[in-house]
Amino acid sequence: MSQAQDSALILVDLQNDFCPLGALPVAEGDKVIPIANALMPYFSTVVATQDWHPADHGSFAANHPWRKPGQVIALNGLDQVLWPIHCVQGSFGAEFDPGLDQAGIHKVFVKGTDPGIDSYSGFFDNGHRKATGLGDWLKDRGIKRVYVMGLATDYCVKFTALDALELGFETYLIEDASRGVNLEEGDVAKAVADMSTAGVQVIQSDAILNVAEA
């Protein structure tokens, strides 16, 4: 039985580079793929976001002499965490994890395509200077409620959820279907707390899958 027609599942960056063998591995990132596959049939609308960076992207530490991943620089007026080269357009690392059932995805929205600004959120770049089109697309389909899951909890999942809330969607974080980077100890817990404080409702996948009835 599907969720209401006004609900959508947003799969955030379930890409090879964020899984254990990737260039920017999220611990246990691959563990969310089976949960995503199990959740998709419960939604009439499923979208996925995809990091899609040009090779000269400003968020890559390698593009800044003497800089290392994890350092923070100023990039076009915004603080920017520097990352290893990842999810380069057309690369294997940018592809979705091969275990993901892509047939269940209705539309993919790419982000991070501008070399001068990063895009954690699936809705906007980090400066809210340009939209990806996801918000308008969901509203055109009559979506009022979104469920967000994926990689990584403390970055792209967090900002996707917060932007969804800001755009007026009733927003849920599927906590056990997400994993975080945790650059600093406690980052994931803080991200979940920040989302909850803002008004994002934190749930577990069981609330949708009803596994207790199995």
N, C-alpha and C positions, 0 to 999 in steps of 0.2 A: 504493500500500500504506500503510495507516494505522499510526501508532504503536501501542504496546501500549494496551490498554483502561484501564490504570491511569495514563495520562499525560494532562495537560491543557495547553492553550495559553492563557495569560492575556494579553490585549491591553489594555494600559494607556493609557487616556485618548487614544484616536485621534480627537480632537475638533477641530472647526473653529478654535476659539480658540488651539489649540496649533500650528496649521499656519501657513505663512508670511504669510497675509493676516489672521490672527486677532488678538485683543486681547492675547494673551500668546504671541507666536510663538516657536517653537523652531526654530533654524536647521536647514533641511532636514527639518523634521518630516514633510513630505509624502512624503519619499523612503521612509519605512518602510511606507507603505500597500500598495504592490505586493508587498512582502515578506510582509506579513501575509496578503494574499490567497493568495499562493503556499503559505504554511505551513498554512493552515487545513485543507485536505483531508487532511493527514497526521495529524490528531488526531481522535479520536472525541468529545472534549469540548473545546469552545472557549468561553471566557467573556471578557467585556469589562468593564472598569471605566469609569465615567463620572463626571467631576467634575460636581456638580449643586448649585451654590451658590444660596442665597437672596440677593436683592439686597443685604441688609444684612449680608453675611458679614463677620466680623471680620478676615479676611485681606486685605480690599480696602483699599488705602491711602486711597482716596477716602472711606472711612467714618471716617477719623481726621483731624481738622483738623490742617493743617500737616505732614502726613506724606506721604512720597513712596514709590513702589515701590522695593524694594531695602532699605529701612530695616528694622530689627528692633525689635519692641516685645515687651512682656510681654502675653500674652493668656490669661487664666484660668490663670495659673501656668506657662505654657509660653512659650519664645521663639518668636516668630512673624515670619517674613519677610513683609513687605507686598508685595502683588502688584497689578497693574492689575485692574480689574473684568473677570472672565472666567467663562465657563461658567455663566452665570446660568440658573436653572431655566426651561425653556421657550424659551430664546433660540436663535437660529441658531448662535451661537458654541458652545453646549453640545451641538449635534448632532454625530453622527459625521461624519467627512470623507466627502463624497459618493462618493469613489472606493472606500471600504471595502465589501467584500462582506458586508453584514450578514446575509445569508441563512445564512452559515456560522457565525453566533454562536448558541450554545444558550441563554445567559442573560447578562443585563446586571446588574451591581451598581453602584448609585450610591453616591457618597461625598461628604463635605463638605457635608452637608445641615444640620448644626447651625451656626448663625451664631456660636456661641461657641468653636468649636474647628475647626481645619483637619484634613483627612484626606488625607495623601499616599498612604498605603498603601491597597490595595484590600481589605484585611482588617480594619483598625481605624482609628479616629481617631488623631491624633498623640499623645494621652495614653493610648492603649490603654484608654479608658474604655468604649467601646462597639464591638461587632463589626458588620460589615456583613452577616454571614451567609455570606460567600464560603467561609470555611474549613470550616464545617459542611457546606455544600452539596457541596463537593468530596469531603470524607470520606464523606458519605452515598453518593456515586457510586463509591466505592472507589478514588479517585485517590490515588496515592502519589508521583507525580512531576509537577512543574510546570515549564513553560518560560515565562519572562516576557520580554515585549518591549513597546516603545512609547515613550511620552513622559511625563516626561522622565527620562533616565538617572539624573541626579543628585538627583532628588526622588521622584516617584511610582513610577518603576520600581524604584529602589533600595529604598525602604521596603516596597514590595510583595514584592520578592524576600527581603528580610531577615525579614519577618514569616512568609512561607511557610516559610522554613527553621526559624524558631522554632516553628512549628506542627508540625514533623516531616516536612514534604514534602522529598523530594529535589528540589533547586531548581537550575534552569539559567537564566542570563541569555543571551539571544540578542543579542549585543553589536551586530552590524551592523544589527539590526532595531530599534535604539533610538537616540534622539538626546537631547542634553542642553541645559540652559539655560546652564550655564557662567557664572553671575553673576560668579564670580571665576575667573580663568584657572587651569586645572587641576582645576576642580571635577568634571568628568566622569571624568577619569583617576583621581582620588581615590575617587570613588564606585565605580568598577569594582574598584579595589584593595580597598576596604572590603568589598565583597560577596564578592570572592574570598577574602579573609582569613577572613571569617566562615564560609565553606564553600559559597558559591554557586559552581557550576561555570560558567565563562565559555566560551561556544561561539559559532560563527558559524552563520548560517542554512544554509550549505552542508552542515553536518553532518547536517541533516535532509533537505534537498532533494536531496542527492547530485548536485549539478550537475556534479561532475567526471566523472560517468558519462554525461552527456548528449552 
